[in-house]
Amino acid sequence: MSMSRPGAVPRVPTPPRGEEIASYATYLEAQKAVDFLSDNKFAVELVTIVGTDLKMVERVTGRLTYGRVAIAGAASGAWFGLFVGLLLFLFSGDGAFVLTAIGIGAGFGLLFSVLSYALTQGKRDFTSQSQIVASSYGILCAPERAGDARQLLSRMPEGAGGVRAPAAPANPTWGTPGATPPPAPTAPAPEPPAAAAPASAPTPPVAPPARTPDPRWTTPTGEPRYGAMRPTSDQPADAQPDAQPAPGAQQPDQPDQPERPA
């Protein structure tokens, strides 16, 4: 039966878990804070240093020439030759092997370095060093011990400024017995529409003025006088004239009209 300790590194890439208790701008400050926790007998296996906003930085250290390449190759070959010469000296007891091995190693190292640099054809004429750096370094701790870790770091002379306050829970009343959740905001009631102005009463149509009967065409009792022709000017304006018969059409017989009395 295998048992794993709390601070064991997982075998597969796993996101870090815990509550952020402090954050620092450099790795040395974060390392000093964890070392302070360890000095105060804190369980540092519950602590994790996490770098955020990672960047790859390549710092150029100098210009590369054939002379520098030859010197560096000869030096690395001489070290290898010294190691081989010491092994031969231990087994044979002859010190001449040491000098010979150093010379042969320096020669081969110089030759290989110059040939390798010549194959690049001047595409990389500088030396550099690459590093992975982060913009900030946070310290995570298990939630059950995060409060103790904050108290210890707050007593640290140079690391108290990086201590982070505990984050407020999303719902403070969650899981609290007897606590009532805050009432949901209610939408304002819609305003009643403005009362429409009462429609004006329809205007009754104006009756046309009464016409006085003409005694020439009516009797004193108001009955029409037969045999009298009303002049055209007395006819109403909206009366349409009779259609004119087409030329050549047979006109209907007109009854004889009585003569108008003098």
C-alpha positions in Angstrom: 0.0 0.0 0.0 1.5 3.3 -1.1 1.0 6.5 0.8 1.6 10.0 -0.5 2.6 12.9 1.5 0.7 16.2 1.3 3.5 18.1 -0.4 4.2 15.5 -3.1 4.6 16.8 -6.6 1.9 15.4 -8.9 3.1 13.3 -11.8 0.9 15.0 -14.4 0.6 18.8 -14.9 -2.0 20.0 -12.4 -3.1 23.6 -11.7 -2.1 24.8 -8.2 -4.8 25.0 -5.5 -5.0 27.1 -2.5 -5.7 30.6 -1.2 -3.4 33.4 -2.1 -1.9 34.7 1.1 0.9 37.0 -0.3 2.2 38.3 -3.6 5.7 39.7 -4.4 7.3 41.3 -7.4 10.5 39.1 -7.4 11.2 35.5 -6.8 13.7 36.3 -4.1 11.0 38.1 -2.0 8.7 35.1 -2.3 11.5 32.7 -1.4 12.3 34.8 1.6 8.7 34.7 2.8 8.5 30.9 2.5 11.8 30.6 4.3 10.4 32.8 7.1 7.4 30.4 7.4 9.7 27.5 7.6 11.8 29.1 10.3 8.6 29.6 12.4 7.8 25.8 12.2 4.9 26.3 9.7 3.9 23.4 7.5 5.5 24.7 4.3 4.4 21.5 2.4 1.0 23.3 2.2 2.6 26.3 0.4 3.1 26.8 -3.3 4.9 29.6 -5.2 3.1 30.5 -8.4 4.5 32.8 -11.0 2.0 34.7 -13.2 2.4 36.3 -16.6 5.4 34.3 -17.6 7.9 35.6 -20.1 10.9 34.2 -21.8 13.8 36.6 -21.6 17.1 36.2 -23.6 19.9 38.4 -22.4 22.7 39.0 -24.8 26.1 38.6 -23.1 28.5 39.6 -25.9 29.7 39.4 -29.5 30.9 36.1 -31.0 34.1 36.0 -33.1 36.4 33.2 -34.4 38.9 34.1 -31.6 36.4 33.7 -28.8 35.1 30.5 -30.3 38.6 29.0 -30.6 39.5 30.0 -27.0 36.2 28.6 -25.6 36.6 25.3 -27.6 40.2 24.9 -26.5 39.3 25.5 -22.9 36.5 23.0 -22.9 38.7 20.4 -24.7 41.5 20.9 -22.2 39.2 20.2 -19.3 38.1 17.0 -20.9 41.7 16.0 -21.7 42.7 16.7 -18.0 40.0 14.3 -16.8 41.2 11.5 -19.2 44.8 12.2 -18.3 44.1 11.8 -14.6 42.4 8.4 -15.2 45.4 7.2 -17.2 47.8 8.5 -14.5 45.9 6.5 -11.8 46.2 3.3 -13.7 49.7 3.7 -15.2 51.5 6.0 -12.7 53.1 8.0 -15.6 52.5 11.7 -15.4 53.3 12.3 -19.1 49.8 11.0 -20.0 48.2 14.0 -18.2 50.0 16.6 -20.3 49.5 14.7 -23.5 45.7 14.2 -22.8 45.3 18.0 -22.0 47.0 18.9 -25.3 45.0 16.5 -27.4 41.8 17.5 -25.8 42.5 21.3 -26.3 43.3 20.7 -30.0 40.1 18.7 -30.7 38.0 21.1 -28.8 39.4 24.1 -30.8 38.8 22.3 -34.1 35.3 21.2 -33.4 34.3 24.7 -32.1 35.7 26.6 -35.1 34.0 24.1 -37.5 30.6 24.4 -35.8 30.8 28.2 -35.8 31.8 28.3 -39.5 28.7 26.2 -40.4 26.4 28.9 -39.0 27.7 31.3 -41.7 27.5 34.3 -39.3 23.7 33.9 -38.6 24.3 34.1 -34.9 27.3 36.2 -34.0 26.5 36.7 -30.3 26.2 34.8 -27.1 23.2 34.9 -24.8 21.4 33.4 -21.8 17.7 32.6 -21.7 15.5 32.7 -18.6 11.8 32.3 -17.8 10.6 35.2 -15.6 7.2 36.2 -14.2 5.7 39.6 -13.5 4.6 38.6 -10.0 5.0 35.7 -7.7 2.1 34.6 -5.5 2.2 32.4 -2.5 -0.7 29.9 -2.2 -1.6 28.0 1.0 -4.3 25.5 1.9 -7.5 27.2 3.0 -7.5 25.6 6.5 -4.0 27.1 7.3 -4.2 30.3 5.3 -5.1 32.4 8.3 -2.1 31.2 10.3 0.2 31.8 7.4 -1.0 35.4 7.0 -0.4 36.1 10.7 3.1 34.9 10.5 3.9 36.9 7.3 2.4 40.0 8.9 5.1 39.8 11.6 7.8 39.5 8.9 9.9 42.8 8.9 10.3 43.1 5.1 7.4 40.9 3.8 4.3 42.4 5.5 3.6 44.6 2.5 2.9 41.6 0.3 0.3 40.0 2.5 -3.1 39.7 0.9 -6.4 40.0 2.8 -8.8 37.1 2.6 -11.2 37.3 -0.3 -14.8 37.9 0.7 -17.1 35.0 -0.1 -19.5 35.4 -3.0 -22.6 34.8 -0.7 -21.8 35.7 3.0 -25.1 34.0 4.2 -24.5 30.8 2.4 -24.8 27.9 4.8 -25.5 30.1 7.8 -28.4 28.6 9.8 -31.3 31.0 10.4 -30.0 33.6 7.9 -32.4 34.9 5.4 -31.2 35.8 2.0 -31.5 39.4 1.0 -34.8 40.2 -0.9 -34.5 40.3 -4.6 -34.8 43.8 -6.1 -38.2 44.4 -7.4 -38.8 46.2 -10.6 -40.6 49.6 -10.3 -44.3 49.6 -11.0 -45.1 51.0 -14.4 -46.7 54.5 -14.4 -50.4 54.6 -15.4 -51.0 56.1 -18.8 -52.1 59.7 -18.9 -55.9 60.1 -19.1 -56.9 60.9 -22.6 -58.8 64.1 -23.2 -62.5 63.6 -23.6 -63.6 63.6 -27.2 -65.6 66.6 -28.2 -69.3 66.0 -28.9 -70.0 65.8 -32.6 -71.4 69.0 -34.0 -75.0 68.5 -35.3 -75.4 69.3 -38.9 -76.8 72.7 -39.7 -80.2 72.6 -41.2 -80.6 74.4 -44.5 -82.6 77.6 -44.2 -86.3 77.3 -44.9 -87.4 78.6 -48.3 -90.5 80.8 -48.6 -92.9 79.4 -51.2 -93.3 81.6 -54.2 -96.9 82.5 -54.8 -96.3 82.3 -58.6 -95.7 78.6 -58.5 -97.7 77.5 -55.4 -101.2 78.0 -54.2 -102.0 79.7 -50.9 -102.3 76.3 -49.3 -98.8 75.4 -50.3 -99.8 73.0 -53.1 -98.0 73.3 -56.4 -99.7 75.3 -59.1 -100.1 73.0 -62.1 -99.5 74.4 -65.6 -96.8 76.9 -64.4 -93.2 76.5 -65.6 -90.5 77.3 -63.1 -87.7 79.3 -64.6 -84.2 77.8 -64.9 -82.7 80.3 -62.5 -84.9 79.0 -59.7 -83.8 75.4 -60.0 -81.3 74.1 -57.4 -77.6 74.4 -58.3 -77.0 70.6 -57.8 -79.6 69.6 -60.4 -77.9 68.1 -63.3 -79.1 69.0 -66.8 -80.6 66.3 -68.9 -78.2 64.5 -71.2 -78.3 65.8 -74.8 -79.5 63.2 -77.2 -77.1 62.0 -79.7 -77.6 63.4 -83.2 -79.9 61.4 -85.4 -81.5 59.6 -82.4 -85.2 59.6 -82.1 -86.5 62.0 -79.5 -89.4 60.9 -77.3 -92.7 62.7 -77.7 -93.0 65.8 -75.5 -96.4 66.5 -74.1 -97.8 69.9 -75.1 -97.1 72.4 -72.4 -99.9 74.9 -71.6 -99.2 78.4 -72.3 -98.2 80.6 -69.3 -101.1 83.0 -68.5 -100.4 86.6 -69.0 
